[in-house]
């Protein structure tokens, strides 16, 4: 089959909004595997069936969780298999890092204790951030075409902190970067602009131009956070705390945030709009879907 288009290029040409497009997730199981990833990387991998079944059961029992496959260009697997459990909560986000010699050893971990932040696993807490670049070309060609050059650029900048990953969601925004432990999504990255995003993140700030959203928020809250930061110019990671949100109409929501420094309460009225323009869902799916935009109707603070 001859590929007639790249979905991420069509998205950029149509000026599809990046904000409020991050995949939802609060718990992430990142498992190193250097095999050839298929479209469903974890399910179709050569990982032992017992571990697949175990992690699948954990995901089913843990709301907002998912498994991602990761691999590196820095030869990590030669010294063991890396396995990370990440809490990308709004507060107290954390990365737990484990190294095993055989996949079956992961079965011996008390994953629930890790999820409960048990003192037993405090020695496994990782201090450095983790960066994932989606490069799963068999899920969507854009991820490999645009993800691999960005991965190479990041490898030169942050070394073993960056990993290739399986599908993180949003091929139309490739190249995609996820910053852990906070679970921040960024899209349309290139080797030329990724350093700007990294520098801001390492300073505890968000680069709003390429920001897709925070994974622990539902998309309506992601939209409100984007508009709040755009309105106030406040880009600090810990500047705001999400309070609550409520749907007020078929396509409108009221979202509340608290400002950390001043204690002010911010209320944002958000409206979702579907465009008449439709784009292919991916490079491999001819089905189209309308572009979605979230508009700010009103912002007030007390």
Secondary structure, DSSP 8 states (H G I E B T S, - for coil): ------HHHHHHHTT---TT-----SEEEEEE--S---SSTTTTS-S-HHHHHHHHHHHHHSTTEEEEEEE-SS-GGGG-EEEEEEE--SSS-EEEEEEESSGGGGGGS-HHHHHTT-GGGGGGB--S-EEEEE--TTT-HHHHHHHHHHHHHHHHHHGGGEEEES--S-GGG-S-EEEETTTEEE-S--TTTHHHHHHHHHTTB--GGGEEEETTS-HHHHHHHHHHHHHH---BTTSEEEEEEEEEETTEEEEEEEETTT--EEEEEEEEEEEEEEEEEETTEEEEEEEEEEEEEEEEE-
